[in-house]
Amino acid sequence: MECWFCGKPARGICVFCGRAVCKDHARRMPHPLAMFLGKGQVPKMVVVADALFCGECRPQPEPIEMPEIY
């Protein structure tokens, strides 16, 4: 597989969008795995701190409504 940006051999896949990236174009970003209510109903999240990120895609900070798939 080749890097989405430059065509060099890819070293990994963006956890958010699935683009292949080489070592030069790879970035790191926290990746949320699960969210739950903790003690006192305080929202908590399980996060992978340094997940592979392409730097091009834009993960949304809030959930998006998608009524068309209901």
C-alpha positions as CSV (number, residue, x, y, z in Angstrom):
1,M,0.0,0.0,0.0
2,E,1.2,3.5,-0.8
3,C,0.9,6.8,1.2
4,W,-2.2,8.8,0.3
5,F,0.0,12.0,0.1
6,C,3.3,11.1,-1.6
7,G,3.2,7.5,-2.9
8,K,5.9,6.2,-0.6
9,P,5.3,2.8,1.1
10,A,2.7,3.2,3.8
11,R,3.6,2.5,7.4
12,G,0.1,2.7,8.9
13,I,-3.5,3.5,8.5
14,C,-5.3,6.6,9.9
15,V,-7.6,5.3,12.7
16,F,-10.2,7.9,11.8
17,C,-10.6,7.8,8.0
18,G,-8.5,4.7,6.8
19,R,-6.0,6.6,4.6
20,A,-2.6,4.9,4.3
21,V,0.3,7.1,5.4
22,C,4.1,6.9,5.3
23,K,6.2,7.6,8.4
24,D,6.8,11.2,7.2
25,H,3.1,12.0,6.9
26,A,1.9,10.2,10.0
27,R,0.6,12.3,12.8
28,R,-0.6,11.3,16.3
29,M,-3.9,12.3,17.9
30,P,-6.0,11.0,20.8
31,H,-8.6,8.5,19.7
32,P,-11.7,7.9,21.9
33,L,-12.7,4.3,22.3
34,A,-15.6,4.4,24.8
35,M,-17.6,6.9,26.9
36,F,-19.4,6.2,30.1
37,L,-20.8,7.9,33.2
38,G,-18.5,7.5,36.2
39,K,-19.0,8.2,39.8
40,G,-21.3,11.1,40.5
41,Q,-22.6,10.9,36.9
42,V,-19.4,12.5,35.6
43,P,-18.8,11.6,31.9
44,K,-15.5,9.7,31.4
45,M,-13.8,8.5,28.2
46,V,-11.3,5.7,27.5
47,V,-8.8,7.2,25.0
48,V,-5.8,5.9,23.1
49,A,-3.3,8.8,23.5
50,D,-1.2,8.5,20.4
51,A,-3.3,6.9,17.7
52,L,-2.1,7.2,14.1
53,F,-3.8,10.1,12.3
54,C,-3.3,11.2,8.7
55,G,-3.6,15.0,9.5
56,E,-6.0,15.5,6.6
57,C,-9.3,14.2,7.8
58,R,-11.3,16.2,10.3
59,P,-12.9,14.0,13.1
60,Q,-15.9,15.9,14.5
61,P,-15.8,16.9,18.1
62,E,-19.6,16.2,18.6
63,P,-21.9,13.4,17.3
64,I,-23.7,14.1,14.1
65,E,-27.4,13.4,13.6
66,M,-28.0,10.9,10.7
67,P,-31.8,10.3,10.6
68,E,-31.5,8.9,7.1
69,I,-30.1,5.6,8.4
70,Y,-32.8,4.9,10.9
